[in-house]
Amino acid sequence: MPSNRLYVVEGDPGSGKTTLALQFLLEGARRGQKCLYVTLSETLEELHDVAGSHGWDLSGLHLLELNSIAERLAEEANYTVLHASDVELGETVKRIRAEVERIDPARVALDSVSELKILSQTSVRYRREILALKQFFAGRKCTVLILDDLTTREGEQQLQSIAHGVIRMEREPREYGTTRRQIHIAKMRAVEFTDGRHDFIIKPGGIELYPRLSATEGTTVDTGDLIASGSAELDSLLGGGLDRGSSALLMGPAGSGKTTICSRYLMSALERGEHVASYLFEESPETFLKRADGLGMNFRPHLNSGLLDLVQADLAMLSPGEFSSRARQAVEKRNASLIVVDSLNGYLNGMPSERYLLIHMHELLTYLGRKGVATLLTLAQHGVVGGAMHAPIDVSFLADTVILLRYFEAEGLVRQAVSIVKKRRGAHERSIREMRITSEGLRVGEVLKDFRGVLTGVPEYRGKSAELLGDKAAE
């Protein structure tokens, strides 16, 4: 923030204003600046309790408690000419000015302005007092944070119009899970800032902010090569493999092989020595590892080496902004080349509506694409066999590649089929092939050209002899 200016931090009680103000002052103290915290609503004991919960030592700050002025003045005199609030307001402002002149701080936090609003009684006098304080602080070369808890005079914008910048902190209780907190820069003069709401959390050590991803952020990485899955037949279906910097959506009913295909791509990348990340929204990492073991893929050595980030994402605790920030860190700090989101069904549960999920996913996929990262998304459709398959949300238009998985019935067995229905970059097969998942891994068979209606789940066999996966081995 530009120095020597006055800023407003506004938000409902409990949104994190005091934590932000203390963090702001402690950073100034760390840089060798004198910092003053003026509290009109909390006691010094309460302030030390807040600092203690974060492991902070406030000995480097100057603290001024003013919430006892009214009680002290009431004991000293009976007001016969002036109203009590007039005397209390004058005394409060006088004490603040005197302490600033004595300490000569570079940073000041005033918590909170609601008491000054009450003592001012009228909006005209309140605006006059704030303007006088602003001019006083500007003359003292102070950068000031004024906290406003929005508990008085709802809808009034006196303070916001005077301030150089306004930072709005919001807290949104959810029906289940932790409270979602967001920061919004409502105003910041002479500064180009990132608009919109940005998720943040309050944890021991202070506020951790997760800036919203911008679709145009970062430079475009042009790789041009393809990512192999380790299955020659699957790569052939995709016209040689997945493009780096692209996104692929795997759609199908539960248990149709979406996670297995993603696992195959993860293992292939790990065997090439690349860093990868997988975010699990449904199953635990232990379940993922055990299932992979049964398919002949041992991820544990790569997990221990640090090449694999296997994260169980719980959106009851994890906000969408924090999830995007984790994906961003995996790319920028650990150079991840492949990211798996399994699945969008679980991801959707953490979003307030489908509309926000589409916007959020568009920003994330565009950012990852510009960084040259391949992204695999899974989406479970409703139903198992037969009838129309329905997805909870249509995100297929966001993906560069769409892989469709289906069950179908043939010769008394439930079998699986795979087909590539969309690929923006390059050619691909349009055939429907049988797929089987065994202890030896993923197998893709011949084109199911003797069947009609495989994607419906109840196909009609039109050939003379069916050659399906496993039949020849059985003979």
BADRENRO-149226 format. One record per residue (C-alpha): x, y negated, z negated; residue number from 1. Coordinates in nm, 2 decimals. Layout:
<nodes>
@X X, Y Y, Z Z, seq NUM
...
</nodes>
This chain:
<nodes>
@X 0.00, Y 0.00, Z 0.00, seq 1
@X 0.12, Y -0.36, Z 0.07, seq 2
@X 0.28, Y -0.49, Z -0.25, seq 3
@X 0.16, Y -0.79, Z -0.46, seq 4
@X -0.20, Y -0.73, Z -0.37, seq 5
@X -0.52, Y -0.64, Z -0.56, seq 6
@X -0.69, Y -0.31, Z -0.49, seq 7
@X -1.01, Y -0.15, Z -0.62, seq 8
@X -1.04, Y 0.22, Z -0.70, seq 9
@X -1.41, Y 0.29, Z -0.73, seq 10
@X -1.60, Y 0.61, Z -0.81, seq 11
@X -1.84, Y 0.78, Z -1.05, seq 12
@X -1.71, Y 0.88, Z -1.40, seq 13
@X -1.50, Y 1.19, Z -1.37, seq 14
@X -1.39, Y 1.14, Z -1.01, seq 15
@X -1.02, Y 1.09, Z -1.10, seq 16
@X -0.97, Y 0.72, Z -1.11, seq 17
@X -0.77, Y 0.72, Z -1.44, seq 18
@X -0.55, Y 1.00, Z -1.32, seq 19
@X -0.47, Y 0.81, Z -1.00, seq 20
@X -0.40, Y 0.49, Z -1.18, seq 21
@X -0.16, Y 0.67, Z -1.43, seq 22
@X 0.01, Y 0.85, Z -1.14, seq 23
@X 0.05, Y 0.51, Z -0.96, seq 24
@X 0.21, Y 0.35, Z -1.26, seq 25
@X 0.44, Y 0.65, Z -1.34, seq 26
@X 0.57, Y 0.64, Z -0.99, seq 27
@X 0.65, Y 0.27, Z -1.04, seq 28
@X 0.83, Y 0.35, Z -1.37, seq 29
@X 1.03, Y 0.63, Z -1.19, seq 30
@X 1.14, Y 0.36, Z -0.94, seq 31
@X 1.26, Y 0.14, Z -1.23, seq 32
@X 0.97, Y -0.10, Z -1.22, seq 33
@X 0.79, Y -0.24, Z -1.53, seq 34
@X 0.43, Y -0.11, Z -1.54, seq 35
@X 0.13, Y -0.22, Z -1.75, seq 36
@X -0.19, Y -0.02, Z -1.82, seq 37
@X -0.48, Y -0.22, Z -1.96, seq 38
@X -0.76, Y -0.01, Z -2.10, seq 39
@X -1.10, Y -0.17, Z -2.19, seq 40
@X -1.30, Y 0.15, Z -2.21, seq 41
@X -1.07, Y 0.42, Z -2.35, seq 42
@X -0.86, Y 0.43, Z -2.66, seq 43
@X -0.49, Y 0.48, Z -2.64, seq 44
@X -0.53, Y 0.82, Z -2.81, seq 45
@X -0.77, Y 0.93, Z -2.53, seq 46
@X -0.52, Y 0.80, Z -2.27, seq 47
@X -0.24, Y 1.00, Z -2.42, seq 48
@X -0.47, Y 1.31, Z -2.41, seq 49
@X -0.52, Y 1.26, Z -2.04, seq 50
@X -0.14, Y 1.22, Z -1.99, seq 51
@X -0.07, Y 1.53, Z -2.20, seq 52
@X -0.30, Y 1.75, Z -1.99, seq 53
@X -0.07, Y 1.67, Z -1.69, seq 54
@X 0.25, Y 1.70, Z -1.88, seq 55
@X 0.32, Y 1.32, Z -1.85, seq 56
@X 0.52, Y 1.10, Z -2.09, seq 57
@X 0.38, Y 0.75, Z -2.11, seq 58
@X 0.67, Y 0.61, Z -2.31, seq 59
@X 0.79, Y 0.44, Z -1.99, seq 60
@X 0.47, Y 0.24, Z -1.96, seq 61
@X 0.34, Y -0.06, Z -2.14, seq 62
@X -0.01, Y 0.01, Z -2.28, seq 63
@X -0.27, Y -0.25, Z -2.39, seq 64
@X -0.59, Y -0.15, Z -2.56, seq 65
@X -0.87, Y -0.41, Z -2.55, seq 66
@X -1.18, Y -0.21, Z -2.62, seq 67
@X -1.18, Y -0.33, Z -2.99, seq 68
@X -1.19, Y -0.71, Z -2.92, seq 69
@X -1.56, Y -0.74, Z -2.95, seq 70
@X -1.57, Y -0.57, Z -3.28, seq 71
@X -1.29, Y -0.78, Z -3.41, seq 72
@X -1.44, Y -1.11, Z -3.30, seq 73
@X -1.78, Y -1.01, Z -3.45, seq 74
@X -1.62, Y -0.97, Z -3.78, seq 75
@X -1.43, Y -1.30, Z -3.77, seq 76
@X -1.72, Y -1.54, Z -3.68, seq 77
@X -2.09, Y -1.60, Z -3.63, seq 78
@X -2.15, Y -1.76, Z -3.30, seq 79
@X -2.38, Y -2.06, Z -3.33, seq 80
@X -2.30, Y -2.27, Z -3.02, seq 81
@X -2.14, Y -2.02, Z -2.77, seq 82
@X -2.29, Y -1.68, Z -2.68, seq 83
@X -2.08, Y -1.39, Z -2.81, seq 84
@X -2.01, Y -1.26, Z -2.46, seq 85
@X -1.86, Y -1.60, Z -2.36, seq 86
@X -1.61, Y -1.58, Z -2.64, seq 87
@X -1.54, Y -1.21, Z -2.58, seq 88
@X -1.48, Y -1.26, Z -2.21, seq 89
@X -1.25, Y -1.55, Z -2.26, seq 90
@X -1.05, Y -1.36, Z -2.53, seq 91
@X -1.02, Y -1.05, Z -2.31, seq 92
@X -0.89, Y -1.24, Z -2.01, seq 93
@X -0.66, Y -1.44, Z -2.23, seq 94
@X -0.51, Y -1.13, Z -2.38, seq 95
@X -0.46, Y -0.98, Z -2.03, seq 96
@X -0.28, Y -1.29, Z -1.90, seq 97
@X -0.06, Y -1.32, Z -2.21, seq 98
@X 0.05, Y -0.96, Z -2.18, seq 99
@X 0.13, Y -0.99, Z -1.81, seq 100
@X 0.33, Y -1.31, Z -1.88, seq 101
@X 0.52, Y -1.13, Z -2.16, seq 102
@X 0.61, Y -0.82, Z -1.97, seq 103
@X 0.63, Y -0.95, Z -1.62, seq 104
@X 0.52, Y -0.61, Z -1.46, seq 105
@X 0.54, Y -0.51, Z -1.10, seq 106
@X 0.24, Y -0.28, Z -1.12, seq 107
@X -0.08, Y -0.32, Z -1.33, seq 108
@X -0.38, Y -0.10, Z -1.38, seq 109
@X -0.70, Y -0.24, Z -1.53, seq 110
@X -0.94, Y 0.03, Z -1.66, seq 111
@X -1.22, Y -0.05, Z -1.61, seq 112
@X -1.38, Y -0.36, Z -1.47, seq 113
@X -1.73, Y -0.26, Z -1.59, seq 114
@X -1.67, Y -0.43, Z -1.93, seq 115
@X -1.58, Y -0.75, Z -1.75, seq 116
@X -1.91, Y -0.73, Z -1.55, seq 117
@X -2.11, Y -0.69, Z -1.87, seq 118
@X -1.94, Y -0.98, Z -2.05, seq 119
@X -1.97, Y -1.21, Z -1.74, seq 120
@X -2.35, Y -1.17, Z -1.75, seq 121
@X -2.40, Y -1.33, Z -1.40, seq 122
@X -2.25, Y -1.24, Z -1.07, seq 123
@X -2.13, Y -1.59, Z -1.00, seq 124
@X -1.92, Y -1.60, Z -1.32, seq 125
@X -1.80, Y -1.25, Z -1.26, seq 126
@X -1.68, Y -1.34, Z -0.91, seq 127
@X -1.51, Y -1.65, Z -1.05, seq 128
@X -1.32, Y -1.45, Z -1.31, seq 129
@X -1.21, Y -1.19, Z -1.07, seq 130
@X -1.09, Y -1.46, Z -0.82, seq 131
@X -0.90, Y -1.63, Z -1.10, seq 132
@X -0.73, Y -1.30, Z -1.20, seq 133
@X -0.65, Y -1.22, Z -0.84, seq 134
@X -0.47, Y -1.56, Z -0.80, seq 135
@X -0.30, Y -1.52, Z -1.13, seq 136
@X -0.16, Y -1.17, Z -1.04, seq 137
@X -0.06, Y -1.29, Z -0.69, seq 138
@X 0.15, Y -1.57, Z -0.86, seq 139
@X 0.32, Y -1.31, Z -1.08, seq 140
@X 0.41, Y -1.08, Z -0.79, seq 141
@X 0.20, Y -0.79, Z -0.92, seq 142
@X 0.04, Y -0.50, Z -0.74, seq 143
@X -0.29, Y -0.43, Z -0.92, seq 144
@X -0.53, Y -0.14, Z -0.93, seq 145
@X -0.87, Y -0.24, Z -1.08, seq 146
@X -1.09, Y 0.07, Z -1.16, seq 147
@X -1.46, Y 0.04, Z -1.12, seq 148
@X -1.68, Y 0.32, Z -1.25, seq 149
@X -1.99, Y 0.20, Z -1.06, seq 150
@X -2.21, Y 0.21, Z -1.38, seq 151
@X -2.34, Y -0.15, Z -1.37, seq 152
@X -2.51, Y -0.37, Z -1.11, seq 153
@X -2.56, Y -0.10, Z -0.85, seq 154
@X -2.51, Y -0.22, Z -0.49, seq 155
@X -2.31, Y -0.53, Z -0.58, seq 156
@X -2.01, Y -0.58, Z -0.36, seq 157
@X -1.84, Y -0.88, Z -0.53, seq 158
@X -1.52, Y -0.70, Z -0.63, seq 159
@X -1.49, Y -0.51, Z -0.29, seq 160
@X -1.51, Y -0.83, Z -0.09, seq 161
@X -1.23, Y -1.00, Z -0.30, seq 162
@X -0.99, Y -0.70, Z -0.30, seq 163
@X -0.72, Y -0.64, Z -0.04, seq 164
@X -0.82, Y -0.27, Z -0.03, seq 165
@X -1.09, Y -0.04, Z -0.16, seq 166
@X -1.02, Y 0.33, Z -0.24, seq 167
@X -1.34, Y 0.53, Z -0.30, seq 168
@X -1.32, Y 0.85, Z -0.50, seq 169
@X -1.62, Y 1.09, Z -0.48, seq 170
@X -1.71, Y 1.40, Z -0.65, seq 171
@X -1.98, Y 1.64, Z -0.52, seq 172
@X -2.10, Y 1.92, Z -0.74, seq 173
@X -2.17, Y 2.23, Z -0.54, seq 174
@X -2.44, Y 2.49, Z -0.61, seq 175
@X -2.17, Y 2.74, Z -0.68, seq 176
@X -1.80, Y 2.70, Z -0.74, seq 177
@X -1.58, Y 2.41, Z -0.83, seq 178
@X -1.67, Y 2.04, Z -0.78, seq 179
@X -1.55, Y 1.91, Z -0.44, seq 180
@X -1.36, Y 1.58, Z -0.46, seq 181
@X -1.28, Y 1.35, Z -0.17, seq 182
@X -1.11, Y 1.02, Z -0.12, seq 183
@X -1.22, Y 0.76, Z 0.13, seq 184
@X -1.03, Y 0.45, Z 0.22, seq 185
@X -1.32, Y 0.21, Z 0.26, seq 186
@X -1.11, Y -0.10, Z 0.32, seq 187
@X -0.74, Y -0.18, Z 0.36, seq 188
@X -0.63, Y -0.51, Z 0.51, seq 189
@X -0.33, Y -0.52, Z 0.75, seq 190
@X -0.28, Y -0.15, Z 0.74, seq 191
@X -0.36, Y 0.12, Z 0.99, seq 192
@X -0.51, Y 0.40, Z 0.78, seq 193
@X -0.67, Y 0.74, Z 0.85, seq 194
@X -1.04, Y 0.69, Z 0.83, seq 195
@X -1.29, Y 0.95, Z 0.70, seq 196
@X -1.31, Y 1.16, Z 0.38, seq 197
@X -1.00, Y 1.35, Z 0.26, seq 198
@X -1.03, Y 1.64, Z 0.01, seq 199
@X -0.82, Y 1.63, Z -0.31, seq 200
@X -0.79, Y 1.83, Z -0.63, seq 201
@X -0.69, Y 1.73, Z -0.98, seq 202
@X -0.44, Y 1.98, Z -1.13, seq 203
@X -0.17, Y 1.96, Z -1.40, seq 204
@X 0.08, Y 1.71, Z -1.26, seq 205
@X -0.18, Y 1.48, Z -1.10, seq 206
@X -0.38, Y 1.44, Z -0.78, seq 207
@X -0.30, Y 1.65, Z -0.48, seq 208
@X -0.44, Y 1.51, Z -0.16, seq 209
@X -0.51, Y 1.70, Z 0.16, seq 210
@X -0.54, Y 1.44, Z 0.45, seq 211
@X -0.79, Y 1.53, Z 0.72, seq 212
@X -0.63, Y 1.67, Z 1.03, seq 213
@X -0.65, Y 1.46, Z 1.34, seq 214
@X -0.71, Y 1.63, Z 1.67, seq 215
@X -0.44, Y 1.42, Z 1.84, seq 216
@X -0.19, Y 1.45, Z 1.56, seq 217
@X 0.17, Y 1.56, Z 1.64, seq 218
@X 0.35, Y 1.62, Z 1.96, seq 219
@X 0.24, Y 1.89, Z 2.21, seq 220
@X 0.46, Y 2.20, Z 2.21, seq 221
@X 0.47, Y 2.37, Z 2.55, seq 222
@X 0.58, Y 2.73, Z 2.51, seq 223
@X 0.42, Y 2.89, Z 2.82, seq 224
@X 0.48, Y 3.25, Z 2.72, seq 225
@X 0.24, Y 3.53, Z 2.61, seq 226
@X 0.21, Y 3.71, Z 2.28, seq 227
@X 0.20, Y 4.09, Z 2.30, seq 228
@X -0.01, Y 4.30, Z 2.07, seq 229
@X 0.20, Y 4.62, Z 2.09, seq 230
@X -0.08, Y 4.79, Z 2.27, seq 231
@X -0.01, Y 4.80, Z 2.64, seq 232
@X -0.38, Y 4.87, Z 2.73, seq 233
@X -0.51, Y 4.58, Z 2.52, seq 234
@X -0.25, Y 4.35, Z 2.67, seq 235
@X -0.35, Y 4.46, Z 3.01, seq 236
@X -0.71, Y 4.37, Z 2.94, seq 237
@X -0.60, Y 4.02, Z 2.84, seq 238
@X -0.39, Y 3.97, Z 3.16, seq 239
@X -0.06, Y 4.03, Z 2.98, seq 240
@X -0.14, Y 3.91, Z 2.63, seq 241
@X -0.26, Y 3.60, Z 2.44, seq 242
@X -0.12, Y 3.26, Z 2.53, seq 243
@X 0.08, Y 3.08, Z 2.26, seq 244
@X -0.10, Y 2.76, Z 2.15, seq 245
@X -0.43, Y 2.92, Z 2.23, seq 246
@X -0.72, Y 3.04, Z 2.01, seq 247
@X -0.89, Y 3.38, Z 2.03, seq 248
@X -1.23, Y 3.47, Z 1.88, seq 249
@X -1.30, Y 3.83, Z 1.81, seq 250
@X -1.68, Y 3.89, Z 1.78, seq 251
@X -1.86, Y 4.21, Z 1.69, seq 252
@X -2.05, Y 4.39, Z 1.41, seq 253
@X -1.90, Y 4.48, Z 1.08, seq 254
@X -1.63, Y 4.76, Z 1.11, seq 255
@X -1.60, Y 4.73, Z 1.49, seq 256
@X -1.22, Y 4.67, Z 1.47, seq 257
@X -1.18, Y 4.29, Z 1.46, seq 258
@X -0.94, Y 4.30, Z 1.16, seq 259
@X -0.75, Y 4.59, Z 1.31, seq 260
@X -0.68, Y 4.41, Z 1.63, seq 261
@X -0.57, Y 4.10, Z 1.43, seq 262
@X -0.34, Y 4.33, Z 1.22, seq 263
@X -0.19, Y 4.47, Z 1.54, seq 264
@X -0.10, Y 4.12, Z 1.65, seq 265
@X 0.04, Y 4.03, Z 1.31, seq 266
@X 0.26, Y 4.34, Z 1.30, seq 267
@X 0.39, Y 4.28, Z 1.66, seq 268
@X 0.49, Y 3.92, Z 1.57, seq 269
@X 0.66, Y 4.03, Z 1.25, seq 270
@X 0.86, Y 4.30, Z 1.44, seq 271
@X 0.98, Y 4.02, Z 1.66, seq 272
@X 1.10, Y 3.83, Z 1.35, seq 273
@X 0.83, Y 3.56, Z 1.36, seq 274
@X 0.66, Y 3.40, Z 1.06, seq 275
@X 0.29, Y 3.46, Z 1.05, seq 276
@X 0.00, Y 3.37, Z 0.81, seq 277
@X -0.33, Y 3.55, Z 0.75, seq 278
@X -0.62, Y 3.40, Z 0.55, seq 279
@X -0.86, Y 3.66, Z 0.41, seq 280
@X -1.21, Y 3.54, Z 0.32, seq 281
@X -1.38, Y 3.87, Z 0.26, seq 282
@X -1.13, Y 4.14, Z 0.15, seq 283
@X -0.85, Y 4.13, Z -0.10, seq 284
@X -0.48, Y 4.15, Z 0.00, seq 285
@X -0.47, Y 4.49, Z -0.16, seq 286
@X -0.75, Y 4.63, Z 0.05, seq 287
@X -0.59, Y 4.48, Z 0.36, seq 288
@X -0.26, Y 4.65, Z 0.29, seq 289
@X -0.41, Y 4.99, Z 0.21, seq 290
@X -0.62, Y 4.99, Z 0.52, seq 291
@X -0.32, Y 4.89, Z 0.73, seq 292
@X -0.12, Y 5.17, Z 0.58, seq 293
@X -0.39, Y 5.42, Z 0.69, seq 294
@X -0.35, Y 5.28, Z 1.05, seq 295
@X 0.03, Y 5.33, Z 1.05, seq 296
@X 0.11, Y 4.96, Z 0.98, seq 297
@X 0.32, Y 4.89, Z 0.67, seq 298
@X 0.31, Y 4.51, Z 0.60, seq 299
@X 0.48, Y 4.53, Z 0.25, seq 300
@X 0.84, Y 4.49, Z 0.37, seq 301
@X 0.74, Y 4.17, Z 0.56, seq 302
@X 0.54, Y 4.05, Z 0.27, seq 303
@X 0.84, Y 4.09, Z 0.04, seq 304
@X 1.08, Y 3.92, Z 0.29, seq 305
@X 0.85, Y 3.62, Z 0.31, seq 306
@X 0.78, Y 3.64, Z 0.68, seq 307
@X 0.41, Y 3.72, Z 0.61, seq 308
@X 0.18, Y 3.49, Z 0.42, seq 309
@X -0.12, Y 3.69, Z 0.30, seq 310
@X -0.36, Y 3.46, Z 0.13, seq 311
@X -0.69, Y 3.54, Z -0.02, seq 312
@X -0.90, Y 3.23, Z 0.04, seq 313
@X -1.18, Y 3.18, Z -0.21, seq 314
@X -1.39, Y 2.88, Z -0.10, seq 315
@X -1.56, Y 2.88, Z -0.44, seq 316
@X -1.23, Y 2.73, Z -0.55, seq 317
@X -1.07, Y 2.62, Z -0.22, seq 318
@X -1.20, Y 2.32, Z -0.02, seq 319
@X -1.19, Y 2.32, Z 0.36, seq 320
@X -0.94, Y 2.03, Z 0.34, seq 321
@X -0.71, Y 2.23, Z 0.12, seq 322
@X -0.74, Y 2.53, Z 0.35, seq 323
@X -0.64, Y 2.31, Z 0.65, seq 324
@X -0.35, Y 2.17, Z 0.45, seq 325
@X -0.22, Y 2.52, Z 0.37, seq 326
@X -0.24, Y 2.62, Z 0.74, seq 327
@X -0.05, Y 2.30, Z 0.82, seq 328
@X 0.22, Y 2.37, Z 0.57, seq 329
@X 0.26, Y 2.72, Z 0.71, seq 330
@X 0.33, Y 2.57, Z 1.05, seq 331
@X 0.54, Y 2.27, Z 0.96, seq 332
@X 0.74, Y 2.41, Z 0.66, seq 333
@X 0.77, Y 2.78, Z 0.75, seq 334
@X 0.74, Y 2.76, Z 1.13, seq 335
@X 0.45, Y 3.01, Z 1.16, seq 336
@X 0.38, Y 3.12, Z 1.51, seq 337
@X 0.05, Y 3.31, Z 1.45, seq 338
@X -0.24, Y 3.23, Z 1.21, seq 339
@X -0.53, Y 3.46, Z 1.14, seq 340
@X -0.86, Y 3.35, Z 0.99, seq 341
@X -1.06, Y 3.65, Z 0.88, seq 342
@X -1.34, Y 3.56, Z 0.89, seq 343
@X -1.54, Y 3.26, Z 0.99, seq 344
@X -1.85, Y 3.40, Z 0.81, seq 345
@X -1.67, Y 3.35, Z 0.48, seq 346
@X -1.53, Y 3.02, Z 0.60, seq 347
@X -1.88, Y 2.90, Z 0.68, seq 348
@X -1.99, Y 2.96, Z 0.32, seq 349
@X -1.75, Y 2.69, Z 0.20, seq 350
@X -1.89, Y 2.42, Z 0.44, seq 351
@X -2.19, Y 2.20, Z 0.36, seq 352
@X -2.34, Y 2.27, Z 0.70, seq 353
@X -2.27, Y 2.43, Z 1.04, seq 354
@X -2.22, Y 2.09, Z 1.20, seq 355
@X -1.92, Y 2.02, Z 0.97, seq 356
@X -1.78, Y 2.36, Z 1.04, seq 357
@X -1.77, Y 2.30, Z 1.41, seq 358
@X -1.60, Y 1.96, Z 1.37, seq 359
@X -1.35, Y 2.10, Z 1.12, seq 360
@X -1.26, Y 2.40, Z 1.33, seq 361
@X -1.22, Y 2.18, Z 1.64, seq 362
@X -0.97, Y 1.96, Z 1.46, seq 363
@X -0.78, Y 2.26, Z 1.32, seq 364
@X -0.76, Y 2.46, Z 1.64, seq 365
@X -0.66, Y 2.15, Z 1.84, seq 366
@X -0.38, Y 2.07, Z 1.59, seq 367
@X -0.26, Y 2.43, Z 1.59, seq 368
@X -0.27, Y 2.44, Z 1.97, seq 369
@X -0.06, Y 2.13, Z 2.00, seq 370
@X 0.19, Y 2.29, Z 1.77, seq 371
@X 0.21, Y 2.60, Z 2.00, seq 372
@X 0.06, Y 2.83, Z 1.73, seq 373
@X -0.17, Y 3.11, Z 1.84, seq 374
@X -0.48, Y 3.14, Z 1.63, seq 375
@X -0.70, Y 3.45, Z 1.58, seq 376
@X -1.05, Y 3.41, Z 1.44, seq 377
@X -1.30, Y 3.68, Z 1.35, seq 378
@X -1.67, Y 3.65, Z 1.34, seq 379
@X -1.91, Y 3.92, Z 1.22, seq 380
@X -2.24, Y 3.95, Z 1.41, seq 381
@X -2.56, Y 4.07, Z 1.26, seq 382
@X -2.66, Y 4.43, Z 1.35, seq 383
@X -2.47, Y 4.75, Z 1.41, seq 384
@X -2.61, Y 4.95, Z 1.71, seq 385
@X -2.88, Y 4.85, Z 1.96, seq 386
@X -3.08, Y 4.53, Z 1.99, seq 387
@X -2.94, Y 4.19, Z 2.04, seq 388
@X -2.64, Y 4.08, Z 1.84, seq 389
@X -2.67, Y 3.75, Z 1.66, seq 390
@X -2.39, Y 3.54, Z 1.51, seq 391
@X -2.45, Y 3.30, Z 1.21, seq 392
@X -2.30, Y 3.02, Z 1.42, seq 393
@X -2.19, Y 2.98, Z 1.78, seq 394
@X -1.82, Y 2.89, Z 1.79, seq 395
@X -1.73, Y 3.07, Z 2.11, seq 396
@X -1.71, Y 2.75, Z 2.31, seq 397
@X -1.42, Y 2.63, Z 2.08, seq 398
@X -1.20, Y 2.94, Z 2.15, seq 399
@X -0.98, Y 2.98, Z 2.45, seq 400
@X -1.03, Y 3.36, Z 2.45, seq 401
@X -1.33, Y 3.56, Z 2.34, seq 402
@X -1.29, Y 3.94, Z 2.27, seq 403
@X -1.62, Y 4.12, Z 2.24, seq 404
@X -1.64, Y 4.45, Z 2.04, seq 405
@X -1.94, Y 4.68, Z 2.03, seq 406
@X -2.06, Y 5.02, Z 1.90, seq 407
@X -2.22, Y 5.26, Z 2.15, seq 408
@X -2.37, Y 5.60, Z 2.12, seq 409
@X -2.25, Y 5.89, Z 2.34, seq 410
@X -2.27, Y 6.27, Z 2.31, seq 411
@X -2.38, Y 6.25, Z 1.95, seq 412
@X -2.10, Y 6.02, Z 1.83, seq 413
@X -2.08, Y 5.65, Z 1.75, seq 414
@X -1.80, Y 5.50, Z 1.96, seq 415
@X -1.64, Y 5.16, Z 2.00, seq 416
@X -1.60, Y 4.95, Z 2.31, seq 417
@X -1.40, Y 4.63, Z 2.39, seq 418
@X -1.42, Y 4.37, Z 2.66, seq 419
@X -1.27, Y 4.03, Z 2.73, seq 420
@X -1.56, Y 3.80, Z 2.82, seq 421
@X -1.36, Y 3.47, Z 2.83, seq 422
@X -1.01, Y 3.35, Z 2.88, seq 423
@X -0.94, Y 2.99, Z 2.98, seq 424
@X -0.57, Y 3.04, Z 3.06, seq 425
@X -0.51, Y 3.29, Z 3.33, seq 426
@X -0.68, Y 3.59, Z 3.47, seq 427
@X -0.81, Y 3.89, Z 3.26, seq 428
@X -0.99, Y 4.22, Z 3.32, seq 429
@X -1.36, Y 4.21, Z 3.32, seq 430
@X -1.40, Y 4.58, Z 3.25, seq 431
@X -1.55, Y 4.74, Z 2.94, seq 432
@X -1.32, Y 5.00, Z 2.79, seq 433
@X -1.36, Y 5.24, Z 2.50, seq 434
@X -1.15, Y 5.17, Z 2.19, seq 435
@X -1.06, Y 5.41, Z 1.91, seq 436
@X -0.89, Y 5.34, Z 1.58, seq 437
@X -0.69, Y 5.63, Z 1.44, seq 438
@X -0.41, Y 5.69, Z 1.19, seq 439
@X -0.17, Y 5.64, Z 1.48, seq 440
@X -0.31, Y 5.29, Z 1.54, seq 441
@X -0.52, Y 5.13, Z 1.82, seq 442
@X -0.60, Y 5.32, Z 2.14, seq 443
@X -0.78, Y 5.17, Z 2.44, seq 444
@X -0.92, Y 5.41, Z 2.70, seq 445
@X -1.03, Y 5.41, Z 3.06, seq 446
@X -1.30, Y 5.19, Z 3.20, seq 447
@X -1.65, Y 5.31, Z 3.10, seq 448
@X -1.77, Y 5.30, Z 3.46, seq 449
@X -2.00, Y 5.60, Z 3.43, seq 450
@X -2.21, Y 5.42, Z 3.16, seq 451
@X -2.46, Y 5.14, Z 3.20, seq 452
@X -2.57, Y 4.93, Z 2.90, seq 453
@X -2.27, Y 4.98, Z 2.68, seq 454
@X -2.30, Y 4.63, Z 2.53, seq 455
@X -2.66, Y 4.70, Z 2.43, seq 456
@X -2.54, Y 4.98, Z 2.20, seq 457
@X -2.76, Y 5.24, Z 2.37, seq 458
@X -2.60, Y 5.31, Z 2.71, seq 459
@X -2.73, Y 5.52, Z 2.99, seq 460
@X -2.49, Y 5.79, Z 3.12, seq 461
@X -2.48, Y 5.81, Z 3.50, seq 462
@X -2.18, Y 6.02, Z 3.58, seq 463
@X -2.11, Y 6.39, Z 3.61, seq 464
@X -1.85, Y 6.43, Z 3.34, seq 465
@X -1.76, Y 6.19, Z 3.07, seq 466
@X -1.39, Y 6.14, Z 2.99, seq 467
@X -1.38, Y 5.96, Z 2.66, seq 468
@X -1.10, Y 5.91, Z 2.41, seq 469
@X -1.04, Y 6.23, Z 2.21, seq 470
@X -1.22, Y 6.46, Z 2.45, seq 471
@X -0.91, Y 6.57, Z 2.64, seq 472
@X -0.72, Y 6.62, Z 2.32, seq 473
@X -1.00, Y 6.84, Z 2.19, seq 474
@X -0.98, Y 7.06, Z 2.50, seq 475
</nodes>
